[in-house]
Amino acid sequence: MAEIKYAICKHIGSISQPNNGWTKELNVISWNNREPVYDLRTWNQDHTKMGKGVTITALEMAELKKVIDALDIFQFQNAE
């Protein structure tokens, strides 16, 4: 398996920290020297290991923001 190269260009924010000590973060990351993308995934403390995540382009992030802005977040609060 080929080594995956990545560079965290900008840390936007941490969303949660599960009991395992890893942190779910939103970052801008360049994967294998490609154009940076928004990236949501879990990371260990020193960012040497990562969990599965989702990457989206800037245009996709703009659309996601519209969807989130229109969302009634607390609509599903009792479903948890």
C-alpha positions as CSV (number, residue, x, y, z in Angstrom):
1,M,0.0,0.0,0.0
2,A,1.4,3.4,-1.0
3,E,2.1,5.9,1.7
4,I,-0.4,8.7,1.9
5,K,1.1,12.2,2.1
6,Y,-0.8,15.0,3.7
7,A,-0.3,18.5,5.0
8,I,-2.7,20.3,7.3
9,C,-2.9,23.7,5.7
10,K,-5.3,25.2,8.3
11,H,-7.0,23.9,11.4
12,I,-10.5,25.3,11.5
13,G,-11.8,23.7,14.7
14,S,-12.3,20.7,16.9
15,I,-15.8,19.2,17.1
16,S,-15.5,16.6,19.8
17,Q,-13.1,14.4,21.7
18,P,-14.4,10.8,22.2
19,N,-13.2,8.7,25.1
20,N,-10.3,7.3,23.1
21,G,-8.4,10.6,23.2
22,W,-8.7,11.3,19.5
23,T,-10.2,14.5,18.3
24,K,-12.8,15.0,15.5
25,E,-11.6,18.0,13.6
26,L,-12.4,20.2,10.6
27,N,-9.3,21.1,8.7
28,V,-8.1,22.2,5.3
29,I,-5.7,19.5,4.1
30,S,-3.6,18.8,1.0
31,W,-3.6,15.1,0.2
32,N,-0.7,13.8,-1.9
33,N,0.3,17.4,-2.9
34,R,-3.1,18.0,-4.4
35,E,-5.3,21.1,-4.1
36,P,-6.4,21.5,-0.5
37,V,-9.9,20.4,0.5
38,Y,-12.0,20.6,3.6
39,D,-11.6,17.5,5.7
40,L,-13.6,16.2,8.7
41,R,-12.1,13.2,10.5
42,T,-10.7,12.0,13.8
43,W,-7.0,12.4,14.6
44,N,-4.7,11.3,17.4
45,Q,-3.0,14.0,19.5
46,D,0.1,14.5,17.3
47,H,-1.7,14.0,13.9
48,T,0.3,11.0,13.0
49,K,-2.8,8.7,12.8
50,M,-6.2,9.3,11.5
51,G,-9.6,7.7,11.3
52,K,-11.9,7.5,8.3
53,G,-13.2,10.9,7.2
54,V,-14.9,13.0,4.6
55,T,-13.3,15.4,2.2
56,I,-15.2,18.1,0.3
57,T,-14.2,20.9,-2.1
58,A,-14.8,24.5,-1.4
59,L,-17.9,24.5,-3.6
60,E,-19.3,21.5,-1.8
61,M,-18.6,23.2,1.5
62,A,-20.5,26.3,0.4
63,E,-23.5,24.0,-0.5
64,L,-23.2,22.1,2.8
65,K,-23.1,25.5,4.7
66,K,-26.4,26.4,3.0
67,V,-28.0,23.1,4.0
68,I,-26.7,23.4,7.6
69,D,-27.9,27.1,7.9
70,A,-31.4,26.0,6.9
71,L,-31.4,23.0,9.3
72,D,-33.3,23.1,12.5
73,I,-30.5,21.5,14.5
74,F,-32.6,20.9,17.6
75,Q,-35.4,19.1,15.6
76,F,-33.7,15.8,16.3
77,Q,-32.4,16.5,19.8
78,N,-34.8,14.0,21.4
79,A,-33.9,11.3,18.9
80,E,-30.4,10.8,20.5
